[in-house]
């Protein structure tokens, strides 16, 4: 997956109510593509988990 696609996914996750008030995108500038992909996956999983609890 390209870096641009990962950043779009991360932006979508940032807009979720579960992530409001959290800065999950600023670290993207220093992450490698592999690390960024893992970060996006972890953030997406956190949103899914928070939604399943509610």
Backbone torsions as a table, in degrees:
resi	resn	phi	psi	omega
1	UNK	NA	139.6	-178.0
2	UNK	-75.0	159.6	178.6
3	UNK	-60.3	-40.2	179.9
4	UNK	-62.0	-41.8	178.7
5	UNK	-65.2	-39.3	177.8
6	UNK	-64.8	-40.2	179.6
7	UNK	-66.7	-35.0	176.5
8	UNK	-65.8	-44.3	177.3
9	UNK	-60.6	-42.1	-179.6
10	UNK	-65.9	-38.3	177.9
11	UNK	-63.6	-40.6	178.2
12	UNK	-63.3	-40.8	178.7
13	UNK	-65.8	-40.6	179.9
14	UNK	-59.6	-30.6	-177.8
15	UNK	-80.8	-10.2	178.8
16	UNK	-67.7	142.0	179.5
17	UNK	-55.8	-31.9	-179.5
18	UNK	-66.5	-19.6	-178.0
19	UNK	-108.7	2.3	178.9
20	UNK	-61.3	135.4	-179.4
21	UNK	86.7	-3.4	178.2
22	UNK	-110.6	137.9	179.2
23	UNK	-100.1	95.7	-177.8
24	UNK	-102.5	-4.1	-174.6
25	UNK	-100.5	-24.2	-174.2
26	UNK	-64.0	-29.9	-179.1
27	UNK	-70.3	-18.8	-176.6
28	UNK	-57.2	-29.2	-177.0
29	UNK	-64.3	-27.9	-175.8
30	UNK	-106.6	-3.6	-178.3
31	UNK	-86.2	145.0	171.1
32	UNK	-69.8	168.0	179.1
33	UNK	-60.3	-41.2	179.2
34	UNK	-63.9	-44.2	179.2
35	UNK	-67.1	-37.8	178.3
36	UNK	-64.5	-41.2	178.2
37	UNK	-61.3	-43.5	177.9
38	UNK	-63.7	-41.4	178.8
39	UNK	-61.0	-44.2	178.9
40	UNK	-61.9	-45.7	-179.5
41	UNK	-61.3	-42.9	179.7
42	UNK	-64.4	-42.3	179.3
43	UNK	-65.7	-41.5	177.5
44	UNK	-62.8	-40.5	178.3
45	UNK	-65.2	-36.9	178.9
46	UNK	-64.0	-40.0	178.5
47	UNK	-65.9	-45.8	179.2
48	UNK	-59.6	-42.2	179.9
49	UNK	-64.4	-44.0	179.6
50	UNK	-63.7	-36.7	178.9
51	UNK	-70.3	-34.6	-178.9
52	UNK	-72.9	-25.6	178.2
53	UNK	-74.8	-35.9	-177.5
54	UNK	-80.6	NA	NA
